[in-house]
């Protein structure tokens, strides 16, 4: 029941394995299976049907090819169609304007306020914009406070008027404030609303007319079910938004809503948001998403994440140290920190092709790493620099200090030792990346 | 007619009407479709069943539960030899009612009913943005109106301004709140809330927790800890672990129910935002696959719009006006 889309598709394809060619008969169950898999992944039923019809048509048309197995052929067809459904290239995000204005819309609890702050952080740090957040959620208790707290965290000013209940005026004042204070980017957070709530839908239309945003975004929870299509449509009819933001993608949702929305309203998904930390915002790449859904991993995102954390100068120093066999616990702690900065270990591994299915039941929660960290942090500075110092009584102290058993400490020290030797050999071949593979903690 | 004659309505008429209004979207789309489906047909054939599958699935009922329902309908059609489309509506209603009423609690929870113990501790859990804090505010309102002394605990010390949000609710409703600074240990807030409830001789204490996605191991462990800590003040606390689910969530709701139950032994569900979705069908899926009763439903923005869930009334509301 809770298999994800990839698993379900794998099962569906299995039924085709061993069959000589794709025929009307043997494809029927597979197609039905694919459709149910998609629906189980919250893809809208009609769209899933449409999709499988297309897949079927293509598959039957290609039955003449004998070189590949029907299963492989189906995988390819599904993958191609899925990528097409998700939309071709990734969409641009317009930040031109004096100031450029982004207006956020969506249902209650979809994650607008958190996204507002993440987007502000992104535009500030990656696009060097002078960002002003404007708090127009005048209904939900403490929504304005929430934006202020987040604004403080990321060092972005928040414009608000706690006395006013007039969101349109606040938005206008916000723009005026931006203009007279040198902000070139404004992000307007609004209250969550239902598409059937006439009063509030009128309010957000008025805000849009008043501030003429470059980008109006529809923020939607990736876990949304069949209704995603209707909501997306209803908001689009009123706001004609430029794009969609998919939030909470760090959950284990199968994300079918993304497919449905793209298909129905034809608007691109511009950002995906995965987590509560301020730097967990990604541009949406349709192909990557399609690949990810099919269990092909998301290597490109992984590489980009790694690059962001990579400090060339540091790496060179480290390499020198390794080659002299001087790699110590401090360096190790540093490396650990860098990996963790890239995000949740499980998320990262999930991006590696073929890993999707295996790691789901695996408990490499970050606790493993915390254990190692605790051991290192229980060492004296001297011990950290000279791993050789760790004799029996010191290890006993470390075990006590870090809340581990002595066996665990021994194991870690041993692994560290092996790794150190291995790394030294590796430097001749070059590359930290390879060495990292032998790192303790990544075992099952 | 059917199994519905056995039911006596426990809600007063006004509440029933509100429920019907709240479910308007689901009802008109779900049963309107069924009505259109059977119109102009003489018998229940494969095509009708296919369309029934579509209707159920597009209402978020879920593939598994849908197939269950269809299988049952098929069996009935087979055993009765001939089933006219006129009877289909009743048949489906029967099947859904059966689903919903299986392992129903003996009687629905009631705000007025005396609580089994004092203080009765409710711990509220759920993923981000489902409406935990709002639900707590509304619960406090109802229980206070029913003459109970309520204390809230702001153990969501993580999300920005979550404590402020609950504080505003406590002021609005007029109940006490236990809170600490943002970032403090949520377990300690929970502990002190229960302590305060005991000291103040409160009837009820409701503890808010930070929203978390159910696949984050560390955060789920934290929840287990918060729960455990409360039992140190009061051996059986929390007496109720309430999982809040957003009705517009798709099949992931089932996974949420599963994972939160694993971490905290969820004892009751609250389904929010039912007024906003045409797809309340997720209720059916959950009723089918979990033994956890749905205790509260949210059908609107106002404080009164949180109701004690009554399965009989819910099915009645779904079907009212939906005759062929």
Interface residues (C-beta under 8 A of the other chain):
Chain A: X1 X2 X36 X39 X40 X41 X42 X44 X45 X46 X49 X107 X108 X109 X110 X111 X113 X140 X141 X142 X143 X145 X146 X147 X148 X149 X150 X153 X194 X195 X196 X221 X223 X224 X225 X226 X227 X228 X230 X231 X248 X250 X251 X252 X253 X254 X256 X257 X276 X344 X346 X363 X365 X366 X367
Chain B: X25 X54 X57 X58 X59 X60 X62 X63 X64 X127 X128 X129 X130 X131 X137 X158 X159 X160 X161 X162 X164 X165 X167 X168 X169 X172 X182 X213 X214 X215 X216 X217 X218 X246 X248 X249 X250 X251 X252 X253 X254 X255 X258 X273 X275 X276 X277 X278 X279 X281 X282 X289
